């Protein structure tokens, strides 16, 4: 089964259309090509964010993951150095 990838812009536009209340959620989802479960998941994740806020959130998540990797690598190096120093005593 083919999985669809929707951009953040498309998701936020769907959420804004649903917030207007002109059409029922099920009809909007059918027109958009997603399930109502996906809609509610996106609503929980994005809420009332704008496109710019969503892009900034994505950038922050990537930067956070990068920084966590760096900290993990440094912790391994520190542990290795401690092991070497203890063996020399």
Gaussian input, Z-matrix of N, CA and C with variables (Angstrom, degrees):
# hf/3-21g

backbone

0 1
 N
 C     1     B1
 C     2     B2     1     A1
 N     3     B3     2     A2     1     D1
 C     4     B4     3     A3     2     D2
 C     5     B5     4     A4     3     D3
 N     6     B6     5     A5     4     D4
 C     7     B7     6     A6     5     D5
 C     8     B8     7     A7     6     D6
 N     9     B9     8     A8     7     D7
 C    10    B10     9     A9     8     D8
 C    11    B11    10    A10     9     D9
 N    12    B12    11    A11    10    D10
 C    13    B13    12    A12    11    D11
 C    14    B14    13    A13    12    D12
 N    15    B15    14    A14    13    D13
 C    16    B16    15    A15    14    D14
 C    17    B17    16    A16    15    D15
 N    18    B18    17    A17    16    D16
 C    19    B19    18    A18    17    D17
 C    20    B20    19    A19    18    D18
 N    21    B21    20    A20    19    D19
 C    22    B22    21    A21    20    D20
 C    23    B23    22    A22    21    D21
 N    24    B24    23    A23    22    D22
 C    25    B25    24    A24    23    D23
 C    26    B26    25    A25    24    D24
 N    27    B27    26    A26    25    D25
 C    28    B28    27    A27    26    D26
 C    29    B29    28    A28    27    D27
 N    30    B30    29    A29    28    D28
 C    31    B31    30    A30    29    D29
 C    32    B32    31    A31    30    D30
 N    33    B33    32    A32    31    D31
 C    34    B34    33    A33    32    D32
 C    35    B35    34    A34    33    D33
 N    36    B36    35    A35    34    D34
 C    37    B37    36    A36    35    D35
 C    38    B38    37    A37    36    D36
 N    39    B39    38    A38    37    D37
 C    40    B40    39    A39    38    D38
 C    41    B41    40    A40    39    D39
 N    42    B42    41    A41    40    D40
 C    43    B43    42    A42    41    D41
 C    44    B44    43    A43    42    D42
 N    45    B45    44    A44    43    D43
 C    46    B46    45    A45    44    D44
 C    47    B47    46    A46    45    D45
 N    48    B48    47    A47    46    D46
 C    49    B49    48    A48    47    D47
 C    50    B50    49    A49    48    D48
 N    51    B51    50    A50    49    D49
 C    52    B52    51    A51    50    D50
 C    53    B53    52    A52    51    D51
 N    54    B54    53    A53    52    D52
 C    55    B55    54    A54    53    D53
 C    56    B56    55    A55    54    D54
 N    57    B57    56    A56    55    D55
 C    58    B58    57    A57    56    D56
 C    59    B59    58    A58    57    D57
 N    60    B60    59    A59    58    D58
 C    61    B61    60    A60    59    D59
 C    62    B62    61    A61    60    D60
 N    63    B63    62    A62    61    D61
 C    64    B64    63    A63    62    D62
 C    65    B65    64    A64    63    D63
 N    66    B66    65    A65    64    D64
 C    67    B67    66    A66    65    D65
 C    68    B68    67    A67    66    D66
 N    69    B69    68    A68    67    D67
 C    70    B70    69    A69    68    D68
 C    71    B71    70    A70    69    D69
 N    72    B72    71    A71    70    D70
 C    73    B73    72    A72    71    D71
 C    74    B74    73    A73    72    D72
 N    75    B75    74    A74    73    D73
 C    76    B76    75    A75    74    D74
 C    77    B77    76    A76    75    D75
 N    78    B78    77    A77    76    D76
 C    79    B79    78    A78    77    D77
 C    80    B80    79    A79    78    D78
 N    81    B81    80    A80    79    D79
 C    82    B82    81    A81    80    D80
 C    83    B83    82    A82    81    D81
 N    84    B84    83    A83    82    D82
 C    85    B85    84    A84    83    D83
 C    86    B86    85    A85    84    D84
 N    87    B87    86    A86    85    D85
 C    88    B88    87    A87    86    D86
 C    89    B89    88    A88    87    D87
 N    90    B90    89    A89    88    D88
 C    91    B91    90    A90    89    D89
 C    92    B92    91    A91    90    D90
 N    93    B93    92    A92    91    D91
 C    94    B94    93    A93    92    D92
 C    95    B95    94    A94    93    D93
 N    96    B96    95    A95    94    D94
 C    97    B97    96    A96    95    D95
 C    98    B98    97    A97    96    D96
 N    99    B99    98    A98    97    D97
 C   100   B100    99    A99    98    D98
 C   101   B101   100   A100    99    D99
 N   102   B102   101   A101   100   D100
 C   103   B103   102   A102   101   D101
 C   104   B104   103   A103   102   D102
 N   105   B105   104   A104   103   D103
 C   106   B106   105   A105   104   D104
 C   107   B107   106   A106   105   D105
 N   108   B108   107   A107   106   D106
 C   109   B109   108   A108   107   D107
 C   110   B110   109   A109   108   D108
 N   111   B111   110   A110   109   D109
 C   112   B112   111   A111   110   D110
 C   113   B113   112   A112   111   D111
 N   114   B114   113   A113   112   D112
 C   115   B115   114   A114   113   D113
 C   116   B116   115   A115   114   D114
 N   117   B117   116   A116   115   D115
 C   118   B118   117   A117   116   D116
 C   119   B119   118   A118   117   D117
 N   120   B120   119   A119   118   D118
 C   121   B121   120   A120   119   D119
 C   122   B122   121   A121   120   D120
 N   123   B123   122   A122   121   D121
 C   124   B124   123   A123   122   D122
 C   125   B125   124   A124   123   D123
 N   126   B126   125   A125   124   D124
 C   127   B127   126   A126   125   D125
 C   128   B128   127   A127   126   D126
 N   129   B129   128   A128   127   D127
 C   130   B130   129   A129   128   D128
 C   131   B131   130   A130   129   D129
 N   132   B132   131   A131   130   D130
 C   133   B133   132   A132   131   D131
 C   134   B134   133   A133   132   D132
 N   135   B135   134   A134   133   D133
 C   136   B136   135   A135   134   D134
 C   137   B137   136   A136   135   D135
 N   138   B138   137   A137   136   D136
 C   139   B139   138   A138   137   D137
 C   140   B140   139   A139   138   D138
 N   141   B141   140   A140   139   D139
 C   142   B142   141   A141   140   D140
 C   143   B143   142   A142   141   D141
 N   144   B144   143   A143   142   D142
 C   145   B145   144   A144   143   D143
 C   146   B146   145   A145   144   D144
 N   147   B147   146   A146   145   D145
 C   148   B148   147   A147   146   D146
 C   149   B149   148   A148   147   D147
 N   150   B150   149   A149   148   D148
 C   151   B151   150   A150   149   D149
 C   152   B152   151   A151   150   D150
 N   153   B153   152   A152   151   D151
 C   154   B154   153   A153   152   D152
 C   155   B155   154   A154   153   D153
 N   156   B156   155   A155   154   D154
 C   157   B157   156   A156   155   D155
 C   158   B158   157   A157   156   D156
 N   159   B159   158   A158   157   D157
 C   160   B160   159   A159   158   D158
 C   161   B161   160   A160   159   D159
 N   162   B162   161   A161   160   D160
 C   163   B163   162   A162   161   D161
 C   164   B164   163   A163   162   D162
 N   165   B165   164   A164   163   D163
 C   166   B166   165   A165   164   D164
 C   167   B167   166   A166   165   D165
 N   168   B168   167   A167   166   D166
 C   169   B169   168   A168   167   D167
 C   170   B170   169   A169   168   D168
 N   171   B171   170   A170   169   D169
 C   172   B172   171   A171   170   D170
 C   173   B173   172   A172   171   D171
 N   174   B174   173   A173   172   D172
 C   175   B175   174   A174   173   D173
 C   176   B176   175   A175   174   D174
 N   177   B177   176   A176   175   D175
 C   178   B178   177   A177   176   D176
 C   179   B179   178   A178   177   D177
 N   180   B180   179   A179   178   D178
 C   181   B181   180   A180   179   D179
 C   182   B182   181   A181   180   D180
 N   183   B183   182   A182   181   D181
 C   184   B184   183   A183   182   D182
 C   185   B185   184   A184   183   D183
 N   186   B186   185   A185   184   D184
 C   187   B187   186   A186   185   D185
 C   188   B188   187   A187   186   D186
 N   189   B189   188   A188   187   D187
 C   190   B190   189   A189   188   D188
 C   191   B191   190   A190   189   D189
 N   192   B192   191   A191   190   D190
 C   193   B193   192   A192   191   D191
 C   194   B194   193   A193   192   D192
 N   195   B195   194   A194   193   D193
 C   196   B196   195   A195   194   D194
 C   197   B197   196   A196   195   D195
 N   198   B198   197   A197   196   D196
 C   199   B199   198   A198   197   D197
 C   200   B200   199   A199   198   D198
 N   201   B201   200   A200   199   D199
 C   202   B202   201   A201   200   D200
 C   203   B203   202   A202   201   D201
 N   204   B204   203   A203   202   D202
 C   205   B205   204   A204   203   D203
 C   206   B206   205   A205   204   D204
 N   207   B207   206   A206   205   D205
 C   208   B208   207   A207   206   D206
 C   209   B209   208   A208   207   D207
 N   210   B210   209   A209   208   D208
 C   211   B211   210   A210   209   D209
 C   212   B212   211   A211   210   D210
 N   213   B213   212   A212   211   D211
 C   214   B214   213   A213   212   D212
 C   215   B215   214   A214   213   D213
 N   216   B216   215   A215   214   D214
 C   217   B217   216   A216   215   D215
 C   218   B218   217   A217   216   D216
 N   219   B219   218   A218   217   D217
 C   220   B220   219   A219   218   D218
 C   221   B221   220   A220   219   D219
 N   222   B222   221   A221   220   D220
 C   223   B223   222   A222   221   D221
 C   224   B224   223   A223   222   D222
 N   225   B225   224   A224   223   D223
 C   226   B226   225   A225   224   D224
 C   227   B227   226   A226   225   D225
 N   228   B228   227   A227   226   D226
 C   229   B229   228   A228   227   D227
 C   230   B230   229   A229   228   D228
 N   231   B231   230   A230   229   D229
 C   232   B232   231   A231   230   D230
 C   233   B233   232   A232   231   D231
 N   234   B234   233   A233   232   D232
 C   235   B235   234   A234   233   D233
 C   236   B236   235   A235   234   D234
 N   237   B237   236   A236   235   D235
 C   238   B238   237   A237   236   D236
 C   239   B239   238   A238   237   D237
 N   240   B240   239   A239   238   D238
 C   241   B241   240   A240   239   D239
 C   242   B242   241   A241   240   D240
 N   243   B243   242   A242   241   D241
 C   244   B244   243   A243   242   D242
 C   245   B245   244   A244   243   D243
 N   246   B246   245   A245   244   D244
 C   247   B247   246   A246   245   D245
 C   248   B248   247   A247   246   D246
 N   249   B249   248   A248   247   D247
 C   250   B250   249   A249   248   D248
 C   251   B251   250   A250   249   D249
 N   252   B252   251   A251   250   D250
 C   253   B253   252   A252   251   D251
 C   254   B254   253   A253   252   D252
 N   255   B255   254   A254   253   D253
 C   256   B256   255   A255   254   D254
 C   257   B257   256   A256   255   D255
 N   258   B258   257   A257   256   D256
 C   259   B259   258   A258   257   D257
 C   260   B260   259   A259   258   D258
 N   261   B261   260   A260   259   D259
 C   262   B262   261   A261   260   D260
 C   263   B263   262   A262   261   D261
 N   264   B264   263   A263   262   D262
 C   265   B265   264   A264   263   D263
 C   266   B266   265   A265   264   D264

   B1=1.4425
   B2=1.5259
   B3=1.2880
   B4=1.4529
   B5=1.5286
   B6=1.3246
   B7=1.4640
   B8=1.5193
   B9=1.3085
   B10=1.4516
   B11=1.5111
   B12=1.2921
   B13=1.4539
   B14=1.5216
   B15=1.3057
   B16=1.4491
   B17=1.5162
   B18=1.3093
   B19=1.4505
   B20=1.5237
   B21=1.3163
   B22=1.4617
   B23=1.5263
   B24=1.3308
   B25=1.4683
   B26=1.5261
   B27=1.3351
   B28=1.4556
   B29=1.5267
   B30=1.3178
   B31=1.4686
   B32=1.5197
   B33=1.3222
   B34=1.4685
   B35=1.5160
   B36=1.3436
   B37=1.4650
   B38=1.5291
   B39=1.3350
   B40=1.4666
   B41=1.5270
   B42=1.3102
   B43=1.4613
   B44=1.5281
   B45=1.3242
   B46=1.4651
   B47=1.5219
   B48=1.3333
   B49=1.4681
   B50=1.5285
   B51=1.3249
   B52=1.4628
   B53=1.5248
   B54=1.3213
   B55=1.4652
   B56=1.5265
   B57=1.3360
   B58=1.4651
   B59=1.5229
   B60=1.3232
   B61=1.4602
   B62=1.5149
   B63=1.3244
   B64=1.4642
   B65=1.5325
   B66=1.3485
   B67=1.4634
   B68=1.5220
   B69=1.3209
   B70=1.4668
   B71=1.5299
   B72=1.3152
   B73=1.4647
   B74=1.5216
   B75=1.3142
   B76=1.4605
   B77=1.5217
   B78=1.3404
   B79=1.4666
   B80=1.5284
   B81=1.3233
   B82=1.4646
   B83=1.5281
   B84=1.3229
   B85=1.4608
   B86=1.5238
   B87=1.3271
   B88=1.4666
   B89=1.5252
   B90=1.3447
   B91=1.4630
   B92=1.5285
   B93=1.3113
   B94=1.4626
   B95=1.5224
   B96=1.3385
   B97=1.4586
   B98=1.5152
   B99=1.3126
   B100=1.4623
   B101=1.5251
   B102=1.3141
   B103=1.4623
   B104=1.5254
   B105=1.3144
   B106=1.4682
   B107=1.5314
   B108=1.3346
   B109=1.4635
   B110=1.5341
   B111=1.3336
   B112=1.4615
   B113=1.5192
   B114=1.3285
   B115=1.4632
   B116=1.5266
   B117=1.3361
   B118=1.4557
   B119=1.5270
   B120=1.3230
   B121=1.4716
   B122=1.5141
   B123=1.3436
   B124=1.4681
   B125=1.5218
   B126=1.3292
   B127=1.4617
   B128=1.5214
   B129=1.3129
   B130=1.4561
   B131=1.5278
   B132=1.3296
   B133=1.4666
   B134=1.5230
   B135=1.3226
   B136=1.4619
   B137=1.5265
   B138=1.3139
   B139=1.4647
   B140=1.5162
   B141=1.3239
   B142=1.4671
   B143=1.5258
   B144=1.3098
   B145=1.4619
   B146=1.5202
   B147=1.3136
   B148=1.4564
   B149=1.5248
   B150=1.3091
   B151=1.4662
   B152=1.5281
   B153=1.3370
   B154=1.4600
   B155=1.5269
   B156=1.3198
   B157=1.4614
   B158=1.5218
   B159=1.3174
   B160=1.4669
   B161=1.5311
   B162=1.3182
   B163=1.4642
   B164=1.5210
   B165=1.3243
   B166=1.4610
   B167=1.5311
   B168=1.3183
   B169=1.4597
   B170=1.5227
   B171=1.3156
   B172=1.4683
   B173=1.5308
   B174=1.3429
   B175=1.4655
   B176=1.5240
   B177=1.3274
   B178=1.4558
   B179=1.5233
   B180=1.3376
   B181=1.4570
   B182=1.5311
   B183=1.3280
   B184=1.4696
   B185=1.5240
   B186=1.3250
   B187=1.4576
   B188=1.5297
   B189=1.3116
   B190=1.4575
   B191=1.5334
   B192=1.3151
   B193=1.4612
   B194=1.5241
   B195=1.3220
   B196=1.4711
   B197=1.5287
   B198=1.3271
   B199=1.4576
   B200=1.5319
   B201=1.3359
   B202=1.4557
   B203=1.5255
   B204=1.3357
   B205=1.4669
   B206=1.5236
   B207=1.3395
   B208=1.4624
   B209=1.5279
   B210=1.3260
   B211=1.4663
   B212=1.5265
   B213=1.3142
   B214=1.4609
   B215=1.5173
   B216=1.3381
   B217=1.4603
   B218=1.5198
   B219=1.3243
   B220=1.4595
   B221=1.5317
   B222=1.3055
   B223=1.4703
   B224=1.5270
   B225=1.3414
   B226=1.4632
   B227=1.5194
   B228=1.3358
   B229=1.4619
   B230=1.5212
   B231=1.3305
   B232=1.4635
   B233=1.5248
   B234=1.3245
   B235=1.4634
   B236=1.5246
   B237=1.3354
   B238=1.4636
   B239=1.5253
   B240=1.3317
   B241=1.4678
   B242=1.5230
   B243=1.3382
   B244=1.4604
   B245=1.5242
   B246=1.3113
   B247=1.4609
   B248=1.5108
   B249=1.3213
   B250=1.4605
   B251=1.5181
   B252=1.3094
   B253=1.4644
   B254=1.5248
   B255=1.3125
   B256=1.4550
   B257=1.5326
   B258=1.3047
   B259=1.4669
   B260=1.5309
   B261=1.3350
   B262=1.4628
   B263=1.5176
   B264=1.3000
   B265=1.4735
   B266=1.4422
   A1=108.95
   A2=115.80
   A3=121.07
   A4=110.27
   A5=115.12
   A6=118.83
   A7=108.42
   A8=115.58
   A9=120.01
   A10=109.39
   A11=114.06
   A12=119.89
   A13=107.15
   A14=115.88
   A15=121.01
   A16=108.24
   A17=115.85
   A18=119.56
   A19=109.34
   A20=115.06
   A21=119.47
   A22=110.40
   A23=116.16
   A24=120.00
   A25=111.12
   A26=116.13
   A27=120.94
   A28=111.49
   A29=115.72
   A30=119.92
   A31=110.42
   A32=116.54
   A33=120.23
   A34=110.93
   A35=116.84
   A36=119.55
   A37=110.26
   A38=116.77
   A39=120.46
   A40=110.73
   A41=116.84
   A42=120.61
   A43=111.42
   A44=116.63
   A45=119.86
   A46=110.97
   A47=117.02
   A48=120.36
   A49=110.68
   A50=116.13
   A51=119.67
   A52=110.80
   A53=116.04
   A54=119.86
   A55=111.71
   A56=115.74
   A57=119.37
   A58=111.22
   A59=116.56
   A60=121.07
   A61=114.56
   A62=118.49
   A63=121.16
   A64=112.02
   A65=116.48
   A66=121.75
   A67=108.66
   A68=116.76
   A69=119.21
   A70=110.55
   A71=116.00
   A72=121.89
   A73=111.28
   A74=117.16
   A75=120.86
   A76=111.86
   A77=116.37
   A78=120.80
   A79=110.58
   A80=117.17
   A81=120.38
   A82=111.05
   A83=115.50
   A84=119.72
   A85=111.36
   A86=116.71
   A87=120.90
   A88=109.98
   A89=116.74
   A90=120.50
   A91=111.61
   A92=115.92
   A93=121.54
   A94=112.16
   A95=115.80
   A96=120.24
   A97=113.41
   A98=116.72
   A99=120.36
   A100=108.79
   A101=115.37
   A102=119.39
   A103=109.83
   A104=116.86
   A105=119.09
   A106=112.47
   A107=117.03
   A108=119.98
   A109=110.35
   A110=116.33
   A111=119.76
   A112=110.46
   A113=115.54
   A114=119.86
   A115=110.60
   A116=116.74
   A117=119.72
   A118=111.76
   A119=116.90
   A120=120.24
   A121=111.29
   A122=115.77
   A123=119.94
   A124=110.97
   A125=115.47
   A126=119.43
   A127=110.00
   A128=116.33
   A129=120.47
   A130=110.98
   A131=116.44
   A132=120.00
   A133=112.21
   A134=117.25
   A135=120.45
   A136=113.53
   A137=117.36
   A138=120.24
   A139=112.60
   A140=116.40
   A141=121.91
   A142=112.40
   A143=117.81
   A144=119.57
   A145=111.02
   A146=114.36
   A147=121.13
   A148=108.36
   A149=116.09
   A150=120.93
   A151=109.82
   A152=117.13
   A153=120.55
   A154=111.48
   A155=116.88
   A156=120.70
   A157=110.89
   A158=117.34
   A159=121.18
   A160=110.46
   A161=117.01
   A162=120.29
   A163=110.61
   A164=117.15
   A165=121.54
   A166=110.18
   A167=116.96
   A168=121.02
   A169=110.66
   A170=117.25
   A171=121.58
   A172=110.52
   A173=117.32
   A174=120.98
   A175=111.14
   A176=116.68
   A177=120.56
   A178=111.69
   A179=116.94
   A180=120.22
   A181=111.02
   A182=117.48
   A183=120.86
   A184=110.85
   A185=116.34
   A186=120.01
   A187=110.74
   A188=117.35
   A189=121.46
   A190=110.60
   A191=117.34
   A192=120.74
   A193=110.90
   A194=116.35
   A195=121.06
   A196=110.60
   A197=116.84
   A198=120.87
   A199=111.76
   A200=117.13
   A201=119.93
   A202=111.61
   A203=116.93
   A204=120.45
   A205=110.49
   A206=116.55
   A207=121.09
   A208=110.40
   A209=116.56
   A210=120.50
   A211=110.62
   A212=117.56
   A213=121.05
   A214=112.05
   A215=116.93
   A216=120.87
   A217=110.52
   A218=117.26
   A219=120.42
   A220=110.79
   A221=116.85
   A222=119.99
   A223=110.40
   A224=117.20
   A225=120.06
   A226=110.79
   A227=117.63
   A228=121.07
   A229=110.89
   A230=117.33
   A231=121.24
   A232=110.42
   A233=117.01
   A234=120.65
   A235=111.14
   A236=117.04
   A237=120.77
   A238=110.54
   A239=117.58
   A240=121.50
   A241=110.39
   A242=116.97
   A243=120.36
   A244=110.54
   A245=116.75
   A246=120.95
   A247=111.85
   A248=117.74
   A249=122.13
   A250=109.89
   A251=117.57
   A252=121.31
   A253=111.76
   A254=118.11
   A255=121.08
   A256=111.27
   A257=116.95
   A258=120.34
   A259=111.13
   A260=117.82
   A261=121.67
   A262=111.25
   A263=119.95
   A264=122.36
   A265=111.14
   D1=133.69
   D2=-177.57
   D3=-76.94
   D4=130.18
   D5=176.50
   D6=-96.49
   D7=139.13
   D8=-179.60
   D9=-98.92
   D10=144.65
   D11=176.23
   D12=-114.17
   D13=119.69
   D14=178.64
   D15=-102.77
   D16=140.03
   D17=178.02
   D18=-76.03
   D19=161.36
   D20=178.98
   D21=-62.00
   D22=-35.17
   D23=178.39
   D24=-60.38
   D25=-45.16
   D26=-179.71
   D27=-65.34
   D28=-41.97
   D29=-179.50
   D30=-63.62
   D31=-45.57
   D32=-178.72
   D33=-65.83
   D34=-35.59
   D35=177.00
   D36=-64.14
   D37=-41.35
   D38=177.06
   D39=-61.48
   D40=-44.76
   D41=-179.95
   D42=-63.30
   D43=-38.20
   D44=178.46
   D45=-68.87
   D46=-39.38
   D47=176.91
   D48=-62.78
   D49=-40.38
   D50=179.63
   D51=-67.26
   D52=-34.41
   D53=-179.57
   D54=-66.81
   D55=-29.29
   D56=177.83
   D57=-64.81
   D58=-32.24
   D59=176.11
   D60=80.03
   D61=17.34
   D62=-179.65
   D63=-72.49
   D64=-33.79
   D65=-179.61
   D66=-127.21
   D67=154.25
   D68=174.68
   D69=-66.71
   D70=155.75
   D71=-178.15
   D72=-58.23
   D73=-43.95
   D74=-177.93
   D75=-59.76
   D76=-40.64
   D77=-179.75
   D78=-69.14
   D79=-41.66
   D80=177.40
   D81=-60.97
   D82=-42.95
   D83=-179.93
   D84=-65.37
   D85=-39.71
   D86=178.59
   D87=-62.79
   D88=-44.22
   D89=179.20
   D90=-65.87
   D91=-35.86
   D92=-177.83
   D93=-77.98
   D94=-27.81
   D95=179.16
   D96=93.68
   D97=30.82
   D98=178.67
   D99=-132.25
   D100=171.34
   D101=178.85
   D102=-91.71
   D103=156.57
   D104=175.18
   D105=-60.51
   D106=-29.93
   D107=177.27
   D108=-63.69
   D109=-40.18
   D110=176.77
   D111=-63.24
   D112=-41.96
   D113=179.55
   D114=-57.44
   D115=-48.37
   D116=-177.17
   D117=-68.06
   D118=-31.95
   D119=174.45
   D120=-65.55
   D121=-43.85
   D122=178.00
   D123=-65.57
   D124=-37.49
   D125=179.93
   D126=-63.53
   D127=-39.52
   D128=178.30
   D129=-67.18
   D130=-39.04
   D131=-177.13
   D132=-76.97
   D133=-46.99
   D134=-172.87
   D135=-95.45
   D136=-30.14
   D137=178.13
   D138=56.10
   D139=-123.26
   D140=-178.34
   D141=-103.15
   D142=27.78
   D143=-177.50
   D144=-74.40
   D145=156.85
   D146=174.04
   D147=-95.66
   D148=174.41
   D149=-179.32
   D150=-62.34
   D151=-43.78
   D152=-178.89
   D153=-63.73
   D154=-40.96
   D155=178.92
   D156=-64.73
   D157=-38.59
   D158=179.84
   D159=-66.32
   D160=-41.13
   D161=177.99
   D162=-65.00
   D163=-41.19
   D164=178.49
   D165=-64.38
   D166=-39.96
   D167=177.30
   D168=-60.75
   D169=-44.00
   D170=179.08
   D171=-61.45
   D172=-42.37
   D173=178.35
   D174=-62.93
   D175=-42.32
   D176=179.84
   D177=-65.42
   D178=-37.64
   D179=177.79
   D180=-64.42
   D181=-41.09
   D182=178.27
   D183=-65.38
   D184=-43.49
   D185=179.90
   D186=-64.97
   D187=-40.20
   D188=178.56
   D189=-62.43
   D190=-42.87
   D191=178.36
   D192=-62.84
   D193=-40.59
   D194=178.75
   D195=-63.50
   D196=-45.26
   D197=-179.58
   D198=-65.70
   D199=-37.23
   D200=177.12
   D201=-65.01
   D202=-36.53
   D203=176.17
   D204=-63.93
   D205=-43.22
   D206=-179.60
   D207=-62.22
   D208=-45.29
   D209=179.36
   D210=-62.15
   D211=-41.06
   D212=178.11
   D213=-62.35
   D214=-42.19
   D215=178.69
   D216=-65.12
   D217=-41.54
   D218=179.46
   D219=-65.01
   D220=-38.34
   D221=178.75
   D222=-63.31
   D223=-40.20
   D224=177.45
   D225=-63.98
   D226=-41.81
   D227=178.96
   D228=-63.50
   D229=-41.79
   D230=179.87
   D231=-64.30
   D232=-43.63
   D233=178.29
   D234=-62.28
   D235=-40.40
   D236=178.45
   D237=-65.10
   D238=-40.64
   D239=179.12
   D240=-64.88
   D241=-41.14
   D242=178.25
   D243=-62.41
   D244=-39.82
   D245=177.99
   D246=-62.88
   D247=-41.94
   D248=179.31
   D249=-66.28
   D250=-43.87
   D251=-179.22
   D252=-64.64
   D253=-37.19
   D254=179.72
   D255=-69.44
   D256=-32.33
   D257=179.28
   D258=-70.40
   D259=-29.95
   D260=-178.69
   D261=-72.73
   D262=-22.26
   D263=-177.43
   D264=-74.05

